[in-house]
Amino acid sequence: MNIVLIGYRGTGKSVISNALADILHCQRYGLDEKITQQAGKSIREIVEQEGWERFREIERGVVEKVSSKARNSIIDCGGGVVLDERNVADLRRSGKVVLLISSFEKIIQRISRDLRRPPLEATLSFEEEQRKALSERDPKYRAAADCVFETTDLKPGQIAMKIIGHFKKKGWI
């Protein structure tokens, strides 16, 4: 069974997925990394040159491929993966979905310096854009999740151990 990490930008998906893969000695699939490999360019370049719709098409193909072949792995999803219900269905079919959440202030602190992240809506200020996207996506994240973990104040390794403990308690691993 796969452990699938979802959540908004800056909730710690990538760093926690690395910690989980190290602790569990298993394969890790970073969907954003797979997208950039397939496209031959960064996410920012895909979005600037071809638009968000094209990015979501590429993401859809990557989700299909990874979810069909990954077994007993960690899957680190991009923040918008839940925008396509087919992605959620594929990921849930191959694993359990872990939602990572954090305070809005911590998310802003974590992502404000990352210039690799393309804007979601150019007409809004950075904080307005994040607040709007997070409020729109939150119900989708929660509907997709098998469990939820708060990442605001804990270190990635601590969160990874909490996730592993939860999965063992549930008999998922």
N, C-alpha and C positions, 0 to 999 in steps of 0.2 A: 504494500500500500504506500502511495506517495503522500508526502506532507506538502500541501500547497499553501503558499503564503500569499495573501492578498492584503490590500490596504492602500491608503492614500500615499502620495509622495511623502517621503521623509518619516515614515513610521518605522523604518528599520528593516524592511524586507530583505534587502541584499546582504547586509552585514549579519543579520540573524540567520539567513539561509546558509551563509558560509559557515557560521558557528555550528549549526545543526549538521551540516554535511561532514564537518571535521569530527564532531563528537560521535556521530553514528557511522562514520566511515562509509559513506554512500555517495552516489552521483548527485550533483547539483546541476539543475538546468535554470539558467537565468534567461527568461524569455526576452527581455530587452536586448541582452547580448546576442541571442540567436537572431533577433530581428535585424540588428545592425550587421551581423555577419552575412545574412541572406541578402540584404539590400546593398551591402558594400558601402554604406555611409552611416553617419550618426543619426540618431533619432531627430535631432534638431534639423539636420540637412534633409531628411525625408519629409518632415513637416513643412519646412520652408519651401522646398522645391516641388513637392507633390501633394501636400495637404494632409490634414488629420485623417480624412477618409481613406486615403491610400495607406497610411500607417496602420489603421485599424484592419484593412484587408490583409496586410502582411502579418500582423499580429494574429489574425484568425487562422491563417495557414500554419503558423508556428505552434499555436496552441493545439491544433488538430494533430500535428506531427508529434509533438512532445508528449501529449497526453496519451497517445496511442502506443508509444514505445517505452516510456519511462515506467520503471517498476522499482518499488522500494527506494525512491529517490526524493530529493527535495526540489520543488518547483517554485521559483521566485518569479512572481507575476508583476507586470507593470501595473501602475495605479488605475488604469482605465480598462483593464481586462474584463471587468464586470459589466461594461457597457453593452456587451454582446452576450445575450443569454446562452447562445450556443457554446461560448467559451466556458461559461460556468457549468453547463451540463457536462461537457467533456472533462473538465478538471475534477468535478465531483465523482464522475464515473471511475476515475483512476486513483482517487485518493480522498483524504479528508482535508477540508479547507479551514485554514487558520487565518482569522482576521487580526491584523495588528493595528492597534489604534494608539493615538497619542494626543496630547493637548494641542490645540491650535497654535499656541505660542511656541511650543517645542517644534512643531512641524515647520513653522515659519523660520525659526532659528536654524533648523537643519537644512532647509532647501534654498534660503535666500541667497546664499553664496554660490550656488551651483548653476553656472551659466550653460551647462549642457542641456538643461531642461527647457524645452521650447514653451512659449506661452500657450495657454489653453484658449484664452480669449484676449485678443489684443486691445479691445476697447476698455478694459477694466484695469485698475491699478493692480499691482502684484498681490496685495493682501485681499482685495475684493475678489479677484479671480480665484484665489485659493479657497476663500470662504464659500463662494458660490459653488465651485466644483465639489468641494467636500460635502456640502449640504445636499447636493443633488445625488452624489454617489453613495452616501452613507446608508440609505435604505437598501441599496443593491448589495453593498458589502455585507450587511447584517443578514440579508436573506440568503446569501450564498454560504455563509460561515457555519461550520460545525462547532467552532469554539472561538473565543475572543481573548486576546491578551493585550494588556496595556503596556506600552513601551516608554512612557514619558520619563520615568525616574530610574529604570533598571538598566544595567549593562547588557549588551547583546548575549553574552554567555549565560547570564542569569535567566534571561527570557528563554533562551534555547533549552536550558535545563527544566524550566517550568513547562514548556511545551512537551518535552520528552516525558516528564513525569505524568502529565495529563494523558498523553497517548498510551502510556503503560497502564495507567489506572483504568482506562476505558477498554484496554485489550486491543488497541489498534496497532500496537507494535510489541 
